[in-house]
Amino acid sequence: MFSQHTLDLYDIDALLTDEQRMVRNTTRSWVDDRIMPFIEDWAWNEKFPRELINEMGRLDLLGAPYSEYGLPGLDSIAYGLINQELERADSGLRSFVSVQTSLVMYPILQWGSQEHKDRWIPLLGRGEAIGCFGLTEPDFGSNPGGMRTRARRDGDDWILSGEKAWITNGSIADVAVVWARTDDGFRGFLVESGTPGFSTVDHHGKYSLRASVTSQLVFEDCRLPSTALLPGATGLKSPLGCLNQARYGIAWGALGSAMATFEAALDYAKTRVQFGGKPIAAHQLVQEKLAWMFEEIIKGQLLVLRMGQLKDQGTLRHEAVSVAKRNNVRVGRECARIAREIHGANGIVNEYPVMRHLMNMETVSTYEGTHDIHTLVMGAFLTGIPSFDPPD
């Protein structure tokens, strides 16, 4: 599944169906044409390309795994390949699609009312509306159970108060899926932009995900109608279930980043001449680095392919998603670091994609569950002893 087909040593491409290859190739062609020529400028100038959202909708990149409302109903592997190709370009573009699909459309389809679905799913799927997901708070990321955002009843309405932080698409969203503590436990709400008491502030000064909009959401006695409540969403298991959907796409996307930095390093090593007029690819140290990257990407590909099969069978456990997210993001992060070493001084300039991917992967390693949190998920699975809270 490398862009250079001759590198597919295990013929992983043959494990894909015709439809899966078609989805991947279509997405790859669009990415090469509409993103690759411009992504360095967008990232450098902190610009998210809103003009591409409608195109994403027309290409069925938004809500691709769902079949309702005329959506394509792609299988999990085809959807994973979409994430891979988007993140081969930039994590910010994959993040937009991942949030729209897994963190906004998914909870509306799972737990929303018929009115919610009828209104929002067609708009979100066509890219005519943008969504965001508000769970993380300034003081609570890995521990969402500590959230301070509250919603209280006031007659038939709800009054929402609190803040959310590090929210992808926040200030450009038409609707926010917001989670809050209520007297009945944690509940989800749909909050439309322009609602009195609801405001956003963008996070600036980011070194990472610069081609993505990241915002803080502020709710100051924000009055919501009773119909804003997601009726089927109760408890923390609902937002955590959304995150599990998003982590699935991240595990695929991180491989796209790894492929991008590996191929950049391979091309550079073959053309960069040093010491006696030979390319640096002739040196054993460089070959060892390239071999490590290549092997880890292959293992990651086989991991997500099996994960996609289990997901379509309905037998995928959340611990397995944690394994894939943890492993593949680590691979993407390390491939970017090694590629930067191979590029030498050229690795820090935006003539090459390496530093942008390296900075992006620092964020991907942190969001949707940090590397360490997924380690603890695995630890609890292996030992039967949860260790998320520090010892007394």
C-alpha positions in Angstrom: 0.0 0.0 0.0 3.0 2.3 -0.4 2.7 4.8 -3.2 5.7 3.1 -4.7 4.1 -0.2 -5.5 7.4 -2.0 -5.8 7.8 -1.6 -2.1 4.8 -3.7 -1.3 7.0 -6.6 -0.3 4.2 -8.7 1.3 1.7 -7.9 -1.5 -0.6 -6.3 1.1 -2.4 -4.7 -1.8 -3.7 -8.1 -2.8 -5.5 -8.4 0.5 -7.7 -5.4 -0.4 -11.0 -5.7 -2.4 -11.5 -3.9 -5.7 -13.7 -1.3 -3.9 -11.1 -0.8 -1.2 -8.4 -0.1 -3.7 -10.7 2.2 -5.7 -11.5 4.2 -2.6 -7.8 4.4 -1.7 -6.7 5.4 -5.2 -9.5 8.0 -5.6 -8.6 9.6 -2.2 -4.9 9.5 -3.0 -5.4 11.2 -6.4 -7.5 13.9 -4.9 -5.0 14.4 -2.1 -2.1 14.6 -4.6 -4.0 17.1 -6.7 -5.8 19.3 -4.1 -3.7 19.1 -1.0 -0.1 18.3 -1.6 0.8 21.4 -3.7 -0.5 23.7 -1.0 -0.2 22.0 2.4 3.1 23.5 3.4 1.8 27.0 2.9 -1.4 26.2 4.7 0.5 24.8 7.7 3.0 27.7 7.7 0.2 30.3 7.7 -2.1 28.4 10.1 -4.8 28.1 7.4 -7.4 25.4 7.3 -8.7 25.0 3.7 -12.4 25.4 4.2 -12.9 25.6 0.5 -12.2 21.9 0.3 -15.0 20.8 2.6 -17.7 20.6 -0.1 -15.3 18.6 -2.3 -14.8 16.2 0.6 -18.5 15.8 0.8 -18.8 15.1 -2.9 -16.1 12.5 -2.7 -17.9 10.8 0.2 -15.0 11.3 2.6 -17.4 12.6 5.3 -19.5 9.9 7.0 -18.1 7.3 4.7 -18.8 4.2 7.0 -22.5 5.1 7.3 -25.3 4.1 4.9 -28.1 6.2 6.1 -29.2 9.3 4.2 -27.5 8.3 1.0 -24.1 8.0 2.6 -21.8 5.4 0.9 -21.7 2.8 3.7 -18.1 1.8 3.1 -16.6 -1.0 5.0 -14.1 -0.3 7.8 -11.0 -1.0 5.8 -12.0 1.4 3.0 -12.7 4.0 5.6 -9.4 3.4 7.2 -7.7 3.8 3.9 -9.3 7.2 3.5 -7.7 8.2 6.8 -4.4 6.8 5.7 -4.3 8.9 2.5 -5.5 12.1 4.2 -2.8 11.8 6.9 -0.2 11.0 4.3 -0.7 14.7 3.4 -1.3 16.1 6.9 -2.7 15.1 10.2 -4.9 18.3 10.3 -6.9 17.2 7.2 -7.4 13.7 8.6 -8.4 15.2 11.9 -11.2 17.3 10.3 -12.6 14.2 8.6 -12.2 12.1 11.7 -14.0 14.6 13.9 -16.8 15.1 11.4 -17.4 11.4 10.9 -16.6 9.7 14.2 -17.2 12.4 16.8 -20.1 14.3 15.4 -22.1 12.1 12.9 -21.6 9.0 14.9 -23.1 10.2 18.2 -26.0 11.8 16.3 -26.7 8.6 14.5 -26.3 6.5 17.6 -28.0 8.6 20.2 -29.7 11.5 18.5 -33.5 12.0 18.0 -35.0 11.5 14.6 -35.2 15.3 14.3 -31.4 15.5 15.0 -30.6 12.9 12.4 -32.9 14.3 9.7 -31.5 17.8 10.2 -27.8 17.3 10.6 -26.6 14.1 9.0 -27.3 15.1 5.4 -25.7 18.5 5.9 -22.6 17.1 7.6 -22.2 14.4 5.0 -22.3 16.8 2.2 -19.9 19.2 3.9 -22.6 21.9 4.1 -22.3 22.0 7.9 -19.3 21.5 10.1 -19.3 19.8 13.6 -17.0 19.6 16.6 -16.9 17.5 19.7 -16.6 19.0 23.2 -15.3 16.7 25.9 -11.8 17.8 26.9 -11.6 20.7 29.3 -8.7 23.0 30.3 -8.1 20.9 33.5 -9.4 17.5 32.4 -8.1 15.5 29.4 -7.2 12.0 30.3 -9.7 12.1 33.1 -13.0 13.1 31.5 -14.9 12.0 34.6 -13.6 15.1 36.4 -15.3 17.5 34.0 -16.7 20.7 35.4 -19.0 21.7 32.6 -22.6 21.4 34.0 -26.1 21.4 32.5 -29.0 22.1 34.8 -32.7 22.0 34.2 -34.6 25.3 34.1 -38.2 24.5 33.3 -38.2 22.7 30.0 -34.8 24.2 29.1 -31.2 23.4 30.0 -28.6 25.9 31.2 -25.1 25.0 30.1 -22.0 26.4 31.8 -18.4 25.6 31.5 -15.4 25.4 29.1 -14.0 22.9 26.7 -10.4 23.1 25.3 -8.4 21.8 22.4 -11.4 21.3 20.2 -10.8 20.6 16.6 -13.1 22.6 14.3 -14.4 24.6 17.3 -14.7 28.1 15.9 -15.8 27.0 12.4 -18.4 24.5 13.6 -22.1 24.9 12.9 -23.0 22.4 15.7 -21.1 21.2 18.7 -21.6 17.8 20.4 -21.0 18.9 24.0 -20.8 16.6 27.1 -21.7 17.9 30.5 -22.4 16.8 34.0 -26.1 16.8 35.0 -28.1 15.7 38.1 -28.7 12.5 36.1 -25.1 11.8 35.2 -23.1 12.8 32.1 -25.3 13.7 29.1 -24.6 14.9 25.5 -26.1 18.0 23.9 -26.2 19.6 20.4 -25.3 23.3 20.7 -25.6 25.4 17.6 -23.3 28.2 16.8 -24.8 31.6 17.5 -26.6 30.3 20.6 -26.5 33.1 23.2 -23.9 32.4 25.8 -21.9 30.2 23.5 -18.5 31.6 22.2 -15.2 30.3 20.9 -11.6 31.3 21.1 -9.0 29.8 18.9 -5.7 28.4 20.3 -2.9 30.2 18.6 0.9 29.7 18.7 0.6 26.0 17.9 3.8 24.3 16.5 1.6 21.3 15.6 -1.6 20.8 13.5 -1.2 24.2 12.1 -3.5 23.4 9.1 -6.3 22.6 11.6 -8.6 24.9 13.6 -8.3 24.2 17.3 -10.5 26.2 19.7 -11.7 26.7 23.2 -15.5 26.5 23.7 -17.1 28.8 26.4 -20.6 28.3 27.7 -21.9 31.1 30.0 -25.4 30.3 31.2 -26.1 29.1 27.7 -29.8 28.3 27.4 -30.7 25.2 25.3 -34.1 23.8 24.5 -35.0 20.4 25.7 -34.6 19.1 22.2 -30.9 19.8 22.3 -30.4 16.7 24.5 -29.1 13.6 22.8 -31.8 11.3 24.2 -29.9 8.0 23.9 -26.5 9.2 25.3 -26.1 8.4 29.0 -22.9 8.2 31.1 -19.3 8.5 30.1 -19.5 5.3 28.0 -21.2 7.4 25.3 -18.4 9.9 24.7 -15.7 7.2 25.2 -17.5 5.1 22.6 -17.1 8.0 20.2 -13.4 8.3 21.0 -13.0 4.6 20.2 -14.4 5.3 16.7 -12.0 8.1 16.2 -9.0 6.1 17.5 -9.7 3.5 14.8 -9.2 6.2 12.1 -6.1 7.6 13.9 -4.5 4.1 13.8 -4.8 4.1 10.0 -3.9 7.8 9.6 -0.7 7.5 11.6 0.5 5.0 9.0 -0.1 7.5 6.3 2.2 10.0 8.1 4.8 7.2 8.5 4.6 6.4 4.8 5.1 10.0 3.9 8.2 10.5 6.0 9.6 7.1 5.0 9.3 7.8 1.3 10.7 11.3 1.8 13.7 9.8 3.6 14.2 7.1 1.0 14.1 9.5 -1.9 16.4 11.9 -0.1 18.9 9.2 0.9 19.1 8.1 -2.7 19.9 11.5 -4.1 21.9 13.2 -1.3 25.6 12.7 -2.1 28.3 12.8 0.5 31.7 11.1 1.3 33.4 9.9 -1.9 30.6 10.8 -4.3 28.1 8.1 -3.1 24.5 8.7 -2.0 24.0 8.5 1.7 21.7 5.5 1.0 24.9 3.5 0.4 25.9 3.8 4.1 25.0 1.1 6.5 23.7 3.4 9.2 21.2 5.0 6.8 20.1 1.6 5.5 19.4 0.4 9.1 17.2 3.4 9.7 15.3 2.8 6.5 14.9 -0.9 7.2 13.4 -0.1 10.7 10.9 2.3 9.2 9.9 -0.1 6.5 9.4 -3.0 8.8 7.3 -1.1 11.3 5.0 0.3 8.6 4.4 -3.2 7.2 3.6 -4.5 10.7 1.3 -1.6 11.3 -0.5 -2.2 8.0 -1.2 -5.8 8.9 -2.4 -4.7 12.3 -5.0 -2.3 11.0 -6.2 -4.6 8.3 -7.1 -7.2 10.9 -8.6 -4.5 13.1 -10.8 -3.5 10.2 -12.0 -7.0 9.7 -12.9 -7.4 13.3 -14.7 -4.1 13.3 -16.9 -5.2 10.4 -17.5 -8.5 12.2 -18.7 -6.6 15.3 -16.0 -8.3 17.5 -13.5 -5.5 17.8 -12.6 -4.9 21.5 -11.7 -1.4 22.7 -8.4 -2.8 24.0 -7.5 -3.8 20.4 -8.1 -0.3 19.2 -5.8 1.0 22.0 -3.1 -1.4 20.8 -3.4 -0.2 17.2 -3.5 3.5 18.2 -0.6 3.2 20.6 1.6 1.2 18.2 0.9 3.0 14.9 1.2 6.5 16.4 4.5 5.5 18.0 5.6 4.2 14.5 4.5 7.5 12.8 6.3 9.6 15.4 9.5 7.6 15.3 9.5 7.5 11.5 9.3 11.3 11.4 12.1 11.6 13.9 14.3 9.2 11.9 13.5 10.9 8.6 14.5 14.2 10.1 17.9 12.6 11.0 18.4 11.3 7.5 17.6 14.7 6.0 20.1 16.4 8.2 19.8 20.2 8.3 17.3 20.0 5.4 15.0 18.1 7.7 14.0 21.3 9.5 12.8 23.3 6.4 9.4 23.2 4.8 10.9 22.3 1.4 10.5 18.8 2.8 7.4 17.5 4.7 9.4 15.9 7.6 9.3 18.5 10.3 5.6 19.2 9.7 4.8 15.6 10.1 7.1 15.3 13.2 5.3 18.2 14.9 1.9 16.9 13.9 2.6 13.5 15.4 3.5 15.0 18.7 -0.2 16.1 18.9 -1.5 12.8 17.5 0.5 11.0 20.2 -1.4 13.0 22.9 -5.0 13.3 21.7 -7.7 10.6 21.8 -5.8 9.0 24.7 -2.2 9.6 25.2 0.4 6.9 24.6 0.7 6.3 28.3 -3.1 6.0 28.8 -3.3 3.4 26.1 -0.4 1.6 27.8 -2.6 1.5 31.0 -5.5 0.2 29.0 -3.3 -2.7 27.8 -2.0 -3.2 31.3 -5.5 -3.5 32.7 -6.4 -6.0 30.0 -3.3 -8.1 30.6 -3.3 -8.1 34.4 -7.0 -7.5 35.3 -5.8 -4.6 37.5 -6.7 -1.1 36.4 -4.0 1.4 37.4 -5.2 4.7 36.1 -5.3 6.3 39.5 -2.0 6.9 41.2 -1.5 4.8 44.4 -2.4 6.5 47.7 
